[in-house]
Amino acid sequence: MSPADPRLSVRPEDRVVSVRDWIGFMAMVLGMFMAILDIQIVASSIAQIQAGLSASADEISWVQTAYLIAEVVMIPLSGWAAKVFSTRWLFLASCVTFTLASVACAMAWSIESMIVFRAIQGFLGGAMIPTVFATSYLMFPPRSQAGISVLIGLVATMAPTLGPTLGGWLTEAFSWHWLFLINIVPGLAVATLVWTFVDVDRPRLSMLKGFDMAGIVLVALFLGSLQYILEEGPGDDWFDEPKIVVMSALCAVAGLAFLWRELTCAQPVVELKAFADRNFAVGCLYSFIIGIGLYGSVYVIPLFLGRVRGYSALEIGLTMMVTGAFQFLSAPLAGNLARHIDLRAMLGLGLGLFGAGLWLNHVLTSEWGYWEMFLPQAVRGLSLMFCFVPINAVALGHLAPAAVQNASGLYNLMRNLGGAIGLAAITTTLGDRVDFHYARLAEKVTWDNLEAVTRLGEISARMAAMVPGDPDQAALKVLVNLTKQQAMTMAFGDVLLGMSLVFVAGLLLMPLVHKVGHPSAGGGGH
């Protein structure tokens, strides 16, 4: 702790938050929202971007992959960068570069240029996310932490939900270029406000002497190759693809070398010893679980609505907004509960509700729409703040201010890794279960099955009056498509059930959590 750092030299309970501080912090929260939103904003407009850039199906997936890889690499480095350059300068540089990269993405002339610009956008955008978490503990006194945790939690969980909806609307109303141009005005506003009002710490450029360059290279290789494997593995049949085998070997070697380097280096770029703190380690584990549920549900439900129900991007967005609405409704209740009940009970309630919401979804049928989805989505939306607020307090709330910046990067990394690993598992499981259920259903749809033959005859009779040609062949094609639809629906149900079991496992791990009071309640210790 340096005496030149005015914020760190004041006791936490004596901090006074001025209007200037609030303006600067809210600007940072908006910057974090932009960075998280841009992960998913292209999800519903991939086809339009592909057509605009004349890209192949394999190439266009890298519009998301490049952003995710770069972001995951940057997140754990953000704590070190904030200490060296200060929170103000790091956030300013991240926001300005993110905004310029957004403009470049909108002006991309080829898929190659788009991938490069998206990587730059993700890398610098990644620094804004953990910096906000760290700043909340450096800037605000303990009595304010519950409310601040709710605010950050709302932004961090709403952004992935809103991304596909906003992206689909912008593309339909204007063009896919506006997915990126929309960042210009808020990006410039955030940069200006952060430069003017944020003053949390001072640069420590002396840390650049003998800085851990090997650690930076190794963490980039390790996390970059890991994210590549998770993104590309499901579509490439995993280890049947030579590239995945090579990247897996690189990931393993770089990961082991990274662990050895950071645990033995005098000034590591990523301070892994934070995991020696039991509460922090357990908090990161729960952050990983939340990543699986949050990013997994935001991926699976829209995919079901699009593939099985044929919903448009706008219809999917309206359905998904139920989760967001109940998040807002639960925020004041979560902030108040955090001050008055054991955080372990609150976390258990949140995990149980989220798992219940997924379980309610797993009995879905091919006819499910907005109202059938309403209750499961409402339960999940209600649960998110009950998970997010106590997990923040368990992981970060008891740490010394000097340790928060590095720990925040690791904490956020675990949530992103949970999402990445969860999505890879979901995609693989979905494909396997579709094949499994289709094979089982196809075994029953035979000429010996009276019900199937009767149904085929009914469809054939309708086809004869509707389309020219052989009505029996048309009816057979319809029956095959119906079988595929049912197999896909059953596979989605299996995936949602599997995700709910992850949260049940999270409940079983509750004995590992030490009792911790939320800082707002005057606790915060072990």
VENDAZI-V399733 format. One record per residue. N is the residue number from 1. PSI is psi in whole degrees, -180 to 180 (none if undefined). Layout:
<<N;PSI> <N;PSI>>
//
This chain:
<<1;126> <2;138> <3;-17> <4;-6> <5;93> <6;-36> <7;-37> <8;-15> <9;-6> <10;139> <11;141> <12;-43> <13;-13> <14;1> <15;139> <16;122> <17;117> <18;173> <19;-37> <20;-43> <21;-44> <22;-43> <23;-47> <24;-42> <25;-42> <26;-32> <27;-40> <28;-40> <29;-40> <30;-40> <31;-42> <32;-42> <33;-44> <34;-44> <35;-43> <36;-39> <37;-39> <38;-11> <39;-45> <40;-9> <41;-24> <42;-6> <43;-42> <44;1> <45;18> <46;-41> <47;-41> <48;-40> <49;-40> <50;-45> <51;-40> <52;-30> <53;3> <54;47> <55;157> <56;169> <57;-37> <58;-38> <59;-39> <60;-26> <61;-23> <62;-10> <63;-36> <64;-41> <65;-44> <66;-41> <67;-47> <68;-43> <69;-48> <70;-41> <71;-44> <72;-36> <73;-40> <74;-35> <75;-50> <76;-19> <77;-13> <78;-35> <79;-46> <80;-44> <81;-38> <82;-37> <83;-40> <84;-49> <85;-10> <86;154> <87;-42> <88;-50> <89;-38> <90;-47> <91;-40> <92;-49> <93;-40> <94;-46> <95;-44> <96;-47> <97;-39> <98;-44> <99;-44> <100;-40> <101;-33> <102;-43> <103;-43> <104;-39> <105;-42> <106;-27> <107;7> <108;137> <109;-8> <110;166> <111;-34> <112;-44> <113;-37> <114;-43> <115;-43> <116;-46> <117;-36> <118;-36> <119;-43> <120;-43> <121;-45> <122;-40> <123;-49> <124;-34> <125;-32> <126;-27> <127;-25> <128;-28> <129;-60> <130;-25> <131;-36> <132;-44> <133;-47> <134;-43> <135;-34> <136;-34> <137;-23> <138;-31> <139;-38> <140;147> <141;161> <142;-36> <143;-18> <144;-3> <145;-35> <146;-48> <147;-40> <148;-39> <149;-40> <150;-45> <151;-50> <152;-40> <153;-42> <154;-46> <155;-46> <156;-30> <157;-26> <158;-35> <159;-47> <160;-31> <161;-41> <162;-24> <163;-58> <164;-36> <165;-52> <166;-42> <167;-43> <168;-41> <169;-45> <170;-41> <171;-41> <172;-40> <173;-35> <174;-93> <175;170> <176;-22> <177;-29> <178;-9> <179;-29> <180;-36> <181;-23> <182;-17> <183;-14> <184;-58> <185;-52> <186;-32> <187;-46> <188;-38> <189;-45> <190;-46> <191;-44> <192;-45> <193;-39> <194;-44> <195;-37> <196;-37> <197;-16> <198;126> <199;80> <200;-39> <201;-177> <202;151> <203;147> <204;73> <205;-17> <206;-22> <207;-13> <208;-19> <209;119> <210;33> <211;160> <212;73> <213;-39> <214;-39> <215;-40> <216;-46> <217;-44> <218;-40> <219;-34> <220;-45> <221;-44> <222;-57> <223;-35> <224;-47> <225;-37> <226;-45> <227;-38> <228;-45> <229;-45> <230;-33> <231;-43> <232;-23> <233;-50> <234;-37> <235;-16> <236;17> <237;35> <238;-118> <239;6> <240;-15> <241;122> <242;-37> <243;-38> <244;-38> <245;-46> <246;-46> <247;-32> <248;-42> <249;-44> <250;-42> <251;-44> <252;-47> <253;-48> <254;-37> <255;-46> <256;-43> <257;-38> <258;-46> <259;-47> <260;-45> <261;-47> <262;-26> <263;-16> <264;-14> <265;143> <266;-38> <267;75> <268;145> <269;-27> <270;116> <271;90> <272;-16> <273;-11> <274;-28> <275;-11> <276;-22> <277;116> <278;-44> <279;-39> <280;-44> <281;-43> <282;-40> <283;-39> <284;-37> <285;-44> <286;-31> <287;-38> <288;-44> <289;-43> <290;-37> <291;-41> <292;-48> <293;-44> <294;-57> <295;-32> <296;-45> <297;-37> <298;-24> <299;-45> <300;-47> <301;-50> <302;-35> <303;-42> <304;-48> <305;-35> <306;-47> <307;-43> <308;-45> <309;-15> <310;28> <311;149> <312;170> <313;-39> <314;-41> <315;-40> <316;-44> <317;-42> <318;-37> <319;-44> <320;-20> <321;-17> <322;-44> <323;-46> <324;-41> <325;-43> <326;-24> <327;-46> <328;-42> <329;-33> <330;-14> <331;-51> <332;-38> <333;-43> <334;-43> <335;-38> <336;-42> <337;-37> <338;-26> <339;-14> <340;-13> <341;163> <342;125> <343;-25> <344;-39> <345;-41> <346;-42> <347;-43> <348;-41> <349;-45> <350;-47> <351;-41> <352;-43> <353;-42> <354;-45> <355;-39> <356;-40> <357;-41> <358;-40> <359;-40> <360;-31> <361;-23> <362;-12> <363;19> <364;156> <365;174> <366;-7> <367;-3> <368;135> <369;-146> <370;-52> <371;-33> <372;-32> <373;-13> <374;-55> <375;-50> <376;-40> <377;-39> <378;-43> <379;-44> <380;-42> <381;-41> <382;-34> <383;-26> <384;-44> <385;-30> <386;-20> <387;-48> <388;-45> <389;-51> <390;-34> <391;-41> <392;-46> <393;-42> <394;-44> <395;-45> <396;-23> <397;-24> <398;-2> <399;152> <400;147> <401;-38> <402;-21> <403;-12> <404;-39> <405;-48> <406;-43> <407;-35> <408;-39> <409;-45> <410;-40> <411;-46> <412;-34> <413;-41> <414;-37> <415;-42> <416;-40> <417;-38> <418;-44> <419;-44> <420;-47> <421;-39> <422;-44> <423;-39> <424;-44> <425;-40> <426;-47> <427;-44> <428;-47> <429;-41> <430;-47> <431;-43> <432;-42> <433;-32> <434;-48> <435;-42> <436;-50> <437;-36> <438;-42> <439;-41> <440;-43> <441;-39> <442;-31> <443;-30> <444;-23> <445;80> <446;172> <447;-14> <448;-10> <449;109> <450;-41> <451;-43> <452;-42> <453;-41> <454;-44> <455;-40> <456;-41> <457;-41> <458;-44> <459;-41> <460;-41> <461;-41> <462;-38> <463;-36> <464;-33> <465;-11> <466;-38> <467;149> <468;166> <469;-164> <470;110> <471;-29> <472;-41> <473;-41> <474;-41> <475;-40> <476;-39> <477;-41> <478;-43> <479;-40> <480;-44> <481;-38> <482;-38> <483;-43> <484;-41> <485;-44> <486;-38> <487;-41> <488;-41> <489;-45> <490;-36> <491;-41> <492;-40> <493;-40> <494;-43> <495;-44> <496;-37> <497;-43> <498;-41> <499;-38> <500;-33> <501;-28> <502;-39> <503;-30> <504;-42> <505;-37> <506;-39> <507;-37> <508;-22> <509;0> <510;-33> <511;-19> <512;-16> <513;121> <514;148> <515;131> <516;134> <517;145> <518;139> <519;-32> <520;-23> <521;4> <522;5> <523;-118> <524;-9> <525;-179> <526;none>>
//
